[in-house]
Amino acid sequence: MPGTPGTYGYCVPSDCDTLLTGFIENYYGTGTQGTSDAEADINAEFRRMNDRFEGFSMVKSVPLPLEGSTYPQTIVDANASWTVFRRLRAVHAAEFNEGVPEWISRFEDMGNEYLDEIRTGKVVFESFTALGEVGIGMPAAGTGTDSTGTFFNNWEGFAGPFWGDRRMNWRVEIESDGSTGISTFKYSIDKGASWMETGVKTGTGWIGIGYGVNVRFEGWDGTAFADGDYWDFETVPAWVTAYGDPGIVKVREGVRG
């Protein structure tokens, strides 16, 4: 039925008003035809989003399923942003001789930014990654640290599975104090007995460290990360998981949630 998320898009007309006050009434009108036109534009951007999602490796189902009775806010905002852009560009196209002005194109940029956060794994949804297929365990922080920063690996739903040929015990350890982008880290596949690489700069974007494993960091004050902070996790190859080795890392089966 009209107005139900998922019928024609990831958002409803009122979500567009949240981005631009009075948008639906001013650009579509208040009658049934106006509502229908708004829904048509939402649906067009919904299809555009789904075309993009088809190319995202972590997306297993397109269109994305509801999480409970609603869609995640990032998805709602992306659909609404592109819908607002579509209508503003169409209505005002004849008024501008030098291309779409920044105040209109900003809405498209917002939608792109939301989708980029999804593509890069900074925003993760329940339906994205079947962790039982990934073989990359949840990181456990070392004890005795006062740092305030946060460490993430593929467990958060980013990228594909571990593709190594044997079980590995990873350690990622901070080498120099500082915030994300300032501090550096090193990493090991034998829990620190030896190091694969040192002096790698932390960052909020995903950093590939081998065998399909990716990590990233969040923390912006000067004490976010301290020399000696570390996180341990296990990785298990797909064949071990398939044969049910009772000693494998305990990743959750099915989807996140």
N, C-alpha and C positions, 0 to 999 in steps of 0.2 A: 504494500500500500504506500502511497506517497507520504514522505516524511519519515519513513522507516530506514535507518542506516542499512546499507547493504542492498536495498532494492535497486538503486541506480547509482550509488557512489559510496565513498567512505565518509562523506559528511552530509549534512542537511542544509537547506538554505539559511537557517538561522546561524550556522557556523560562519557563514560568509559575513554576516552582520557583525560578528565578533571582531573580525579583522578590519572592517570598514563600516562604521556606524551608518545605518540607514541604507546600506548598499542594495538590498533586495527591493525595497519600496522605490528607491530613486532610479534604479536601473532596469527593473522588471515590472514594477507596478504591484498593486495589492490584490488583484483579482486572480481567478483560476488560471487564466492564460499566462499571467506573470509567473505564477508558481511553476507551471509546466515548463516555461522557457528556462527558468532557473535550474530546474531539475535536468533539463536537457544539457545545459552547459556543464553541470556537475558530472553528469554521466560521460560527457566527452573527455573531461579531464581525468575521470576515473579510468577510462580506457587507456588514456595516455600514460597514466601512472603504471597501469598493469603491463603495458608494453615495456616500460623500463624495468619493472620487477622481473620480467622473464629473463633478463640478463644478469640478475644478481644471484651469485652462487649459493647464498644461504637461504634463499626463498624457495620453499618446497611446494607451496600451493599458491596459485594465482587464479582469481583475486585472493588477497589475504583473508583468512577467516576472522570472524569476530573473536575477541577475547572476552568471554562471558557474554554480555549483552551489548557491548560497545566496541568500537575500534580504538586503538591507542591514539592519544592526542596528537602525536607527531603525524600520523596518517591523516587524521581529520584536518589538521592545519595545512598539510601539503595539498590536499584536494581542494580545500577552500581557497588557498592562495592562488592556485592556478585558475580556478573558476573566476575569481575576482579579476585577475589579469585578462582572461579571455574576454569578459564583458567590457571592461574599460577600454581595451584596445579596439574592440569592434565599434563601440559607441563614439569614441573620440578620434578615430583614425583620420577623418577628414580635416581635423583641426590642426594637425602638425605636419610641417613640411620637411622636417629634419629627423624623422624617425620617432619612435615611441619615447616619450619623456621618461626621465628617471623615476618619477613618482608612480608611474604605471608599471614600468618594467621591474620595479622593486618587488612587486607581488610575485612575478614569475621567478625572480631570483630567490625569494623566500622558499617557494616550492622546491626549487633545485637544491637549496641548502638542506632542507629537511630530508630529501631523498638521498643526498650525499652522506648525511649522517647515518642513514640506514645502510647504504652501500658499504661504508667503511667500518660498520660494526659499532659505532658510538651509540646507536640506538638499537636495541635488540628486542624482538617480540617472541612470544611464547611458541609460535609456530615455526620459527626459523630453522632450528638445528636439532636433529635427532642425536642427542649426546651419546647414546649407546653406539652410534655409528662412527663417532669421532675418535674415540680412544685417547682423549686428552683430559687428564684429571683436573679437578678443581685445585688451585694453588693454596698452599697453607703457609702463612707468614711465620718467619722465625721468631723466637721468643726474645724478650729483653730489649725491644726497640721502642723508642718514643716517637718515631716518625708519624706524620699525619697523612702521607701520600697513600695512594691506592694503586695496586697492581692488578692487571687483567691478563688472561690468556684466552685461547679459543673456547674455553668453557663458557664464556659469555655469549657464545653463539656466532662467532665470526669465522668465516672461511671454511675450508674443507677439513678432512680428517687427517690424522697422523699417518704418514706413509713410510715410516721407518720399518726395518725388517726385524727389530728386536725390541724388547721392553727397555725403556730408558728412564732414569731417575734424574730429573732436571733440577737445577738450582739456578736462579737468577739473583744476582747479588749486586747491591749498590757499591760503587767504588769511590764516589766523591759526593760530598754534601751538596744540597741545593734543591731548587724547585725543578719541576718538569721542564726539560729543554736545557737545563744547566747541568744537573747531575749526570753521571755516567754509570753504566752497569757492565757486568760480565756475566757469562752464562756457561753452564756445564751440563753434560748429559750423564755424569757419574757422581752427582750430588756434591760436587766441589773437589773431588780428588784431582781433577785436571780441568782446564778451562778451554772452551772452544774459541772464544773471542773476548777481548777486553776493550775497555774504552769506548763502548757504544753509548751514544747519547740517548737519554730518555726522551720520550715524546708522547703526545696524546694520540697520534696516528699509529696504526698497527705497524709493528716492526717484525719482519720475518726473521727467525733465528734458526731455521733449518727443519727439515722433515715435515713441513706443513705447520709447524708451531709458530704462532704469532703472539706478540705481547705488546702491551701499551701501559702508560702510566698517567695518573692524574694527581696533581698536587702543586699548588702555585706559591706557597709561602717559602721563605728561605730555609725552613727546617722540614720541608715535605719529605725529603729522603736523606738518610744519613749513611755514611760509610759503614758497611757491614750489615745493613738491612738485607734480608734475603727472603725468597719464597721458593718452596719446593713443590713439585708436582710430578706425577708419573704419566708416561705415555705407553700405550699398548698397541701393537700392530693389529690390523683387522683380522688376520688369521687366528691370533690368540683369542680374540673376542668370539670369533665364530665357533671355535672348538671348546669354548666354555672353561678355560683354565680357571680354577677356583682362586688363583692368586692374582688375577688381573685387577687393575685399578677399578674402583667402584664408581663408574659413571652411571647417571640415571638413565633408565630406559625410556624410550619415547621422546616426546617433545618437552621443551622447557615449560615449567609451570608448577 
